[in-house]
């Protein structure tokens, strides 16, 4: 029998947690999944208030914050994330609700946290490196597969988030990039990824200060597809409420979208914790500090992928080119040949 997935239980490598802040220090948050998972990458967002997205990883350390909606350098914090735990994480006693700042545990505020475990099995690697300013510089990764989705951010200086996605161009995706903190279209610039495709061992870089300035420090997050667990693809919108269907090979837990062929369209992030029914309305915008949105017809999250159910130009405009990044809640068919159910 053919293998449908190598990961029967996605909870071992990816989970989503919703919680309400209480303003107390050293507050332990436990994941809801049936499996324990010690995360290596945490992405927080205040759901009910305008506040920055918070991104942390275990390579840089629990007290080092970045924001997907801002170009700011890494900020040292003692009051937001205290630790990565064996089955969750511990947050601090931050009480700030400044929309231009970080918070993870303000009293009575609601939060969502997307959490990944670093693992070649699950196709995820975190890479810290120092730039050398040389065109063609390479950075090694440990995926043992070609990365299909890459995010790079300078740590010690304010600069843009640069994003590589295999679906950004059909013939030479390495020639283009997106920016996580804005609504821009794809951009062709050889100083980012040196117009060189990544391989199963390295990522190639150009001379841009946002990816490889001499003596500056960077962090890169790299993913490769894993059958039945993750999918990084592209589709064309049809501008119709009976919209495009995309087969993923699993029931998605989280999906991130970005239209690439024009500027002005936000990144959109959906998950099944905030949207427990097939029709997913609740969403975040990684390039904005805004609270959750929960209106309009957007997508159906299905047992084997997702389908556009609305006509937002940024996700299903007629002729729109949209890249997506999806991680599984359950494989469509597990390694024993047992199919998952629709929600």
KARA-V488703 format. One record per backbone hydrogen bond with DSSP energy under -0.5 kcal/mol. CO is the residue of the C=O (numbers start at 1). NH is the residue of the N-H. Records with the same first field share a line. If there is no record, write none. Layout:
# KARA-V488703
CO = NH ; NH
This chain:
# KARA-V488703
6 = 8
8 = 10
9 = 12
10 = 13 ; 14
13 = 117
15 = 115
17 = 113
19 = 111
21 = 108
24 = 27
26 = 28
27 = 91
29 = 89
37 = 39
40 = 58
41 = 116
42 = 56
43 = 114
44 = 54
45 = 112
47 = 292
49 = 51
54 = 44
55 = 66
56 = 42
57 = 61
61 = 57 ; 64
63 = 65 ; 77
65 = 75
66 = 55
67 = 70
71 = 159
75 = 65
79 = 94
80 = 82 ; 92
83 = 85 ; 90
85 = 88
87 = 31
88 = 85
89 = 29
90 = 82 ; 83
91 = 27
98 = 101
101 = 52
105 = 23
106 = 109
109 = 21
110 = 47 ; 48
111 = 19
112 = 45
113 = 17
114 = 43
115 = 15
116 = 40 ; 41
119 = 124
120 = 123
123 = 224
124 = 119
125 = 222
127 = 220
129 = 218
131 = 215
134 = 137
137 = 205
139 = 203
148 = 166
149 = 223
150 = 164
151 = 221
152 = 162
153 = 219
155 = 74
162 = 152
163 = 178
164 = 150
165 = 168
172 = 175
173 = 176
174 = 195
175 = 189
177 = 187
178 = 163
179 = 182
183 = 264 ; 265
187 = 177 ; 189
189 = 192 ; 193
190 = 194
191 = 208
192 = 206
193 = 196
199 = 147
200 = 144
201 = 141
202 = 199
203 = 139
205 = 136 ; 137
208 = 211 ; 212
209 = 213
212 = 133
213 = 216
216 = 131
217 = 155 ; 156
218 = 129
219 = 153
220 = 127
221 = 151
222 = 125
223 = 148 ; 149
226 = 229 ; 230
227 = 6
229 = 328
231 = 326
233 = 324
235 = 322
237 = 319
241 = 243
244 = 308
246 = 306
249 = 332
250 = 252
251 = 329 ; 330
253 = 272
254 = 327
255 = 270
256 = 325
257 = 268
258 = 323
260 = 186
264 = 266
268 = 257
269 = 284
270 = 255
271 = 275
278 = 280 ; 301
279 = 281
280 = 299
282 = 271
283 = 293
284 = 269 ; 286
285 = 288
289 = 51
293 = 283
296 = 298
298 = 309 ; 310
299 = 280
300 = 302 ; 307
302 = 252
304 = 248 ; 249
305 = 302
306 = 246
307 = 300
308 = 243
312 = 315 ; 316
313 = 317
316 = 239
317 = 320
320 = 237 ; 322
321 = 260 ; 261
322 = 235
323 = 258
324 = 233
325 = 256
326 = 231
327 = 253 ; 254
330 = 251
332 = 340
334 = 337
337 = 339
338 = 334
